[in-house]
Amino acid sequence: MADTTGNTTDHDAPGQVQPRKASWKYIGPGIVVAATGVGAGDLVATLIAGSNFGYTLLWAAVVGCLVKISLAEAAGRWHLSTGRTLFDGWASLGRWTTWFFAVYVVVWGFVYGAAAMSSSALPLQALFPDVMDLKWWGIACGLVGLVFVWFNKYSVFEKVMTVLVGVMFVVTVYLAIRVTPNLPDAFAGLLPVLPDEKDSILNTLGLIGGVGGTITLAAYGYWVNAKGWTDTGWMKVMRLDNRVAYATTGIFVIAMLFVGAELLHSANIAIASGDKGLVQLADILEAEYGAATAKFFLIGFFATSFTSLIGVWHGVSLMFADFVARLSGKGQAKGEAVASGTRERSWPFRAYLLWLTFPPMVLLFQGQPFRLVIIYGVLGAAFMPFLAGTLIWLLNSSRTPREWRNGLVSNAMLAVAGLLFLVLCVKQIWDQPWGEFF
């Protein structure tokens, strides 16, 4: 039998799979996907929703978690039931998926690398304003993330992510309690009601779609394999792990919505969108509750941003390594490379780590090139409908063993997710200033 850490793979008798009982002692990849998926941008978007609408859109945050549960569960089920990685499944749908992923992962990684380093730098600069400039803090965060992921395997990575999630949890829950939420109003916010505002439907869809992760949902299956879960015996464990992930995500975003509703909405205070809005929140917290609370929040802000950085550095690099292995015809059997750690030592994994770290540093000094940002925005918006649509395709076809194909509920949830993200994708493309692009 496997050891209780879940970091090794069982080798049962040929043709037999030993089911594992769903147990809290196994969970781990879910914590990683929750930590990576909830970045500073998600927190500030929820904070602004609370600031603008009070508790009215609390239900939307909950729906967002349910949608992402269905997507991550589907990705994990594909890996465990087929013994094939998600990119292997995409490749079986045609060469168009390879071209889409190739362009996406290069452009997205370049711009995201700069955004992640900048986001991690903001709370550090606020905590230590006289040490160095924001761009140097960003470079330092990128280098620390590079060194950490380069020299550590999944097991260490998961432990560090768990500690940082603990920091995030304590900080966000403390703030939610500190602002003294109005619980009757909060429970009323669970009723699906739209605000009486212009574009309220699109704002609501944006909040649902923004809760907890984009490409990190696709990376979940890779982390499941890296944990040592490589067959259907781990299915119940994976599903528990996934639910824990999005229960944790839900706590984060609901806590920040409480803060927005009580601290900002009631006082009619507006903050900036983007990560700088969290720095503004630290100033408001200091004025309201003192310097200690503000510094405590900034520590949580850093944990939120840095977990997203190292999570992407690890998870998307695993995906890129698999992408290169499949293209070169060196794909390996049933999670073998990921589970054994050899994928984390491969040159494609480390090459993508370097791509995420060094080229984006140029953007920290020069700003983001206008055309590149537009392409990044369009590709980013297109990825989630691509993920939902391809999972529906893969998990309803003969590529998946009949026992593990989609049921009615899974198909309905993935279809809702696909439609939601398609609407958001069209809006994102429509809102781009194309006239200035050419």
C-alpha positions in Angstrom: 0.0 0.0 0.0 1.0 3.6 -0.5 2.3 5.5 2.5 0.0 7.9 4.3 1.5 11.0 2.8 0.1 10.2 -0.6 3.4 11.0 -2.2 4.1 7.6 -3.6 2.2 5.5 -6.1 0.7 2.1 -5.3 1.5 -0.8 -7.6 -1.4 -3.2 -7.2 -1.8 -6.5 -8.9 -2.1 -6.2 -12.7 -5.6 -5.0 -13.7 -6.6 -4.1 -10.1 -7.0 -0.7 -8.6 -7.2 -0.4 -4.9 -9.6 2.4 -3.9 -8.4 4.8 -1.2 -10.8 6.1 1.4 -11.3 9.9 1.1 -9.3 11.2 4.0 -8.1 14.6 5.2 -4.6 13.2 5.6 -4.1 13.0 1.9 -5.2 16.4 0.8 -2.6 18.7 -0.8 -3.0 19.5 -4.5 -6.3 21.3 -3.6 -4.5 23.6 -1.2 -2.0 24.3 -3.9 -4.6 25.2 -6.5 -6.5 27.4 -4.0 -3.4 29.3 -3.1 -2.3 29.7 -6.7 -5.8 30.6 -8.0 -6.6 33.3 -5.5 -4.3 36.1 -6.3 -4.4 39.7 -5.2 -6.5 40.6 -8.3 -9.3 38.2 -7.1 -9.2 39.7 -3.6 -9.4 43.3 -4.8 -12.2 42.4 -7.3 -14.3 40.9 -4.5 -13.4 43.8 -2.2 -14.7 46.3 -4.9 -17.8 44.2 -5.3 -18.5 44.5 -1.6 -17.6 48.2 -1.7 -20.0 48.9 -4.6 -22.9 46.5 -3.8 -22.6 45.5 -0.2 -23.6 41.9 0.4 -25.8 41.8 -2.8 -23.4 39.7 -4.8 -22.4 37.3 -2.1 -24.3 34.5 -4.0 -22.2 35.2 -7.1 -18.9 34.5 -5.2 -20.4 31.2 -4.0 -21.5 30.3 -7.5 -18.0 31.1 -8.8 -16.6 28.5 -6.4 -19.1 25.9 -7.5 -18.2 26.5 -11.2 -14.5 26.2 -10.5 -15.1 23.0 -8.5 -16.6 21.4 -11.6 -13.7 22.4 -13.8 -11.0 21.3 -11.5 -12.8 18.0 -10.7 -13.1 17.3 -14.5 -9.4 18.0 -15.0 -8.4 15.7 -12.2 -10.8 13.0 -13.3 -9.3 13.1 -16.8 -5.8 12.5 -15.4 -6.8 9.7 -13.0 -9.3 7.8 -15.3 -7.2 7.8 -18.5 -3.6 7.9 -17.2 -3.0 10.7 -19.7 -2.2 14.3 -19.1 -4.5 17.2 -20.1 -2.3 18.3 -22.9 -2.2 14.8 -24.2 -6.0 15.0 -24.3 -5.9 18.3 -26.0 -3.5 17.0 -28.7 -5.9 14.2 -29.5 -8.5 16.8 -30.5 -6.4 18.2 -33.3 -3.4 20.4 -34.0 -5.4 23.6 -33.4 -5.1 22.9 -29.6 -1.3 22.7 -29.9 -1.1 26.0 -31.7 -3.5 27.7 -29.3 -1.6 26.5 -26.2 1.8 27.3 -27.8 0.9 31.0 -28.4 -1.0 31.3 -25.1 1.7 29.9 -22.9 4.5 32.1 -24.4 2.6 35.4 -24.4 0.7 34.8 -21.2 3.8 33.7 -19.4 5.7 36.8 -20.5 3.1 39.3 -19.3 2.0 37.3 -16.2 5.6 37.0 -15.0 5.8 40.8 -14.7 2.4 41.1 -13.1 3.1 38.4 -10.5 6.5 39.9 -9.5 4.9 43.4 -9.3 2.0 42.1 -7.2 4.3 40.4 -4.8 6.5 43.5 -4.5 3.7 45.9 -3.6 3.1 44.7 0.0 6.9 44.4 0.6 7.5 48.0 -0.5 4.6 49.1 1.7 6.1 47.2 4.7 9.6 48.4 4.0 9.3 51.6 2.1 12.9 52.8 2.5 14.7 49.6 1.5 14.4 49.7 -2.3 12.2 50.6 -5.3 9.2 48.5 -6.4 10.9 47.1 -9.4 13.8 45.8 -7.4 11.4 44.2 -4.9 9.7 42.6 -7.9 13.0 41.3 -9.3 13.8 39.9 -5.9 10.5 38.1 -5.6 10.9 36.6 -9.1 14.4 35.3 -8.3 13.3 33.8 -4.9 10.5 32.1 -6.7 12.8 30.8 -9.4 15.4 29.4 -6.9 12.7 27.8 -4.7 10.9 26.0 -7.6 14.2 25.1 -9.3 15.7 23.3 -6.3 12.6 21.7 -4.7 10.3 18.9 -5.7 6.5 18.9 -5.3 6.5 17.6 -1.7 8.4 20.6 -0.4 6.5 23.0 -2.6 3.2 21.7 -1.2 4.3 22.2 2.4 5.4 25.8 1.8 2.2 26.5 0.0 0.2 25.1 2.9 2.0 27.4 5.4 1.3 30.4 3.2 -2.3 29.4 2.8 -2.5 29.3 6.6 -1.3 32.9 6.7 -3.8 33.9 4.1 -6.6 32.2 6.0 -5.8 33.7 9.4 -5.5 37.2 7.9 -8.6 37.2 5.8 -10.8 35.6 8.6 -9.4 38.1 11.2 -10.3 41.0 8.9 -13.8 39.7 8.3 -14.3 39.3 12.1 -12.7 42.7 12.8 -15.1 44.7 10.6 -18.1 43.0 12.4 -20.1 41.8 9.5 -23.9 42.2 9.5 -24.8 38.5 9.4 -28.6 39.0 8.5 -27.6 41.1 5.5 -24.9 38.6 4.6 -27.4 35.7 4.6 -29.7 37.8 2.5 -26.9 38.2 0.0 -27.1 34.4 -0.7 -30.3 35.1 -2.6 -29.6 35.5 -6.4 -30.5 39.1 -6.8 -28.8 41.6 -9.3 -27.9 45.1 -8.3 -29.9 48.0 -9.7 -26.9 49.3 -11.6 -26.0 49.6 -15.3 -24.1 46.5 -16.6 -25.0 44.6 -13.4 -25.2 41.3 -15.3 -21.7 41.6 -16.7 -20.3 42.8 -13.4 -22.0 39.7 -11.7 -20.6 37.4 -14.4 -17.2 38.9 -14.0 -17.3 38.3 -10.2 -18.4 34.6 -10.8 -15.6 34.1 -13.4 -12.9 35.8 -11.3 -13.1 33.6 -8.2 -10.0 31.4 -8.0 -8.0 30.6 -11.0 -7.5 30.4 -14.7 -4.8 28.2 -16.1 -4.2 26.9 -12.6 -7.4 24.9 -12.9 -5.7 23.0 -15.8 -2.6 22.6 -13.7 -4.6 20.8 -11.0 -4.4 17.5 -12.8 -0.6 17.8 -13.0 -0.4 18.5 -9.3 -2.6 15.5 -8.6 -0.1 13.3 -10.5 2.9 15.0 -8.8 1.3 14.0 -5.5 1.5 10.4 -6.6 -2.2 10.0 -7.5 -2.1 8.3 -10.8 -5.1 5.9 -11.0 -8.8 5.8 -10.3 -8.2 4.5 -6.8 -7.5 8.1 -5.8 -10.8 9.4 -7.3 -12.6 9.9 -4.0 -9.5 11.5 -2.5 -9.2 13.9 -5.4 -12.8 14.9 -5.1 -12.5 15.6 -1.4 -9.3 17.5 -2.1 -11.0 19.6 -4.8 -13.9 20.5 -2.5 -11.5 21.6 0.2 -9.7 23.7 -2.4 -12.8 25.7 -3.3 -14.2 25.8 0.2 -10.9 27.5 1.2 -11.2 29.8 -1.9 -14.8 30.6 -0.8 -13.7 31.6 2.6 -11.1 34.0 1.2 -13.4 35.8 -1.2 -16.4 35.9 1.2 -14.1 37.4 3.9 -12.9 40.1 1.5 -16.5 40.8 0.4 -17.4 41.3 4.1 -14.5 43.8 4.4 -15.6 45.6 1.3 -19.3 45.7 2.4 -18.6 46.9 6.0 -15.5 49.0 5.8 -15.9 50.6 2.3 -19.5 50.4 1.3 -20.9 51.7 4.5 -18.5 54.6 4.5 -18.8 55.2 0.7 -15.1 54.8 0.2 -13.8 53.9 -3.3 -10.5 52.2 -4.0 -8.6 51.6 -7.2 -8.9 48.4 -9.2 -5.9 46.2 -9.5 -3.3 45.3 -6.9 -2.8 48.9 -5.8 -6.3 48.9 -4.3 -5.0 46.5 -1.6 -2.3 49.0 -0.7 -5.0 51.6 -0.4 -7.0 49.2 1.9 -3.9 48.9 4.1 -4.0 52.7 4.6 -7.7 52.6 5.4 -7.2 49.8 7.9 -4.4 51.7 9.6 -6.6 54.8 10.0 -9.5 52.7 11.3 -7.8 50.0 13.4 -4.1 51.0 13.8 -0.8 50.2 12.3 -0.6 46.6 13.6 -3.7 45.6 11.7 -2.5 47.3 8.5 0.9 45.5 8.7 -0.9 42.2 9.4 -3.0 42.7 6.3 0.1 43.5 4.2 1.7 40.2 5.3 -1.5 38.4 4.1 -1.4 40.4 0.9 2.2 39.2 0.3 1.3 35.6 1.1 -1.6 35.8 -1.4 0.5 37.3 -4.2 3.6 35.1 -3.6 1.6 31.8 -3.5 0.2 32.8 -7.0 3.8 33.5 -8.2 5.4 30.2 -7.1 2.2 28.2 -7.9 2.4 29.4 -11.6 6.2 29.0 -11.7 5.7 25.3 -10.7 2.3 24.3 -12.2 2.5 26.0 -15.6 6.1 24.9 -16.0 4.9 21.3 -15.5 2.3 21.8 -18.2 4.9 23.3 -20.5 7.3 20.4 -19.8 4.5 18.0 -20.8 3.7 20.1 -23.9 7.3 19.7 -25.1 7.5 16.0 -24.2 4.3 15.3 -26.3 5.6 17.3 -29.2 8.9 15.4 -29.1 7.3 12.0 -28.8 8.8 11.5 -25.3 5.6 11.4 -23.3 5.7 8.9 -20.5 3.2 6.5 -19.1 0.5 7.3 -16.5 2.0 10.3 -14.6 5.3 8.6 -14.3 7.5 11.6 -15.0 5.5 14.0 -12.9 5.1 11.6 -9.9 8.8 10.7 -9.9 10.0 14.3 -10.1 11.9 13.8 -13.3 9.6 16.3 -15.1 10.6 18.9 -12.5 14.2 18.3 -13.4 13.7 18.4 -17.1 15.1 21.2 -19.4 11.6 22.3 -20.6 10.4 22.8 -17.0 13.5 24.9 -16.2 13.4 26.7 -19.5 9.9 27.9 -18.8 10.9 28.9 -15.3 13.5 31.1 -16.8 11.0 32.5 -19.3 8.6 33.4 -16.5 11.4 35.1 -14.5 13.9 37.0 -16.7 12.3 38.3 -19.9 9.3 39.8 -17.9 11.8 41.9 -15.8 12.1 44.2 -18.8 8.4 45.1 -18.4 9.1 46.2 -14.8 11.4 48.9 -16.1 9.7 49.9 -19.4 6.0 49.3 -18.7 3.9 46.8 -20.7 3.9 47.1 -24.5 0.4 48.1 -25.6 -0.1 45.5 -28.3 1.3 42.7 -26.2 -1.2 43.6 -23.4 -4.1 43.4 -25.8 -3.0 40.0 -27.1 -2.5 38.9 -23.5 -6.0 40.0 -22.5 -7.6 38.2 -25.5 -5.7 35.0 -25.0 -6.4 35.0 -21.2 -10.1 35.5 -21.8 -10.2 32.7 -24.4 -8.5 30.1 -22.2 -11.3 29.4 -19.8 -14.0 28.7 -22.5 -11.3 26.6 -24.3 -10.7 24.6 -21.0 -14.4 24.1 -20.4 -15.2 23.2 -24.0 -12.4 20.7 -24.4 -13.2 19.0 -21.0 -16.8 18.5 -22.2 -15.4 17.0 -25.4 -12.9 14.7 -23.8 -15.0 13.5 -20.9 -18.0 12.6 -23.1 -16.0 10.7 -25.7 -14.4 7.2 -26.0 -11.1 8.7 -24.8 -12.5 8.4 -21.3 -13.5 5.0 -19.8 -17.3 4.8 -19.7 -17.4 4.6 -15.9 -15.7 8.0 -15.6 -17.4 9.9 -18.3 -19.5 13.0 -17.5 -22.9 12.6 -15.9 -25.8 15.0 -16.2 -24.6 17.3 -13.3 -21.0 17.5 -14.5 -22.1 18.2 -18.1 -24.5 20.9 -16.9 -21.9 22.6 -14.7 -19.2 22.5 -17.4 -21.7 23.8 -19.9 -22.6 26.7 -17.6 -18.9 27.4 -17.1 -18.3 27.3 -20.8 -21.1 29.7 -21.5 -20.2 32.1 -18.7 -16.6 32.3 -19.8 -17.6 32.6 -23.5 -19.7 35.7 -22.6 -16.8 37.2 -20.6 -14.4 36.4 -23.5 -16.5 38.2 -26.0 -16.8 41.2 -23.7 -13.1 41.2 -23.1 -12.4 41.1 -26.9 -15.1 43.8 -27.5 -13.6 46.1 -24.9 -10.1 46.0 -26.4 -9.1 49.3 -28.1 -8.5 47.6 -31.5 -8.4 51.0 -33.3 -5.2 51.8 -31.5 -3.7 48.3 -32.1 -3.1 48.8 -35.8 
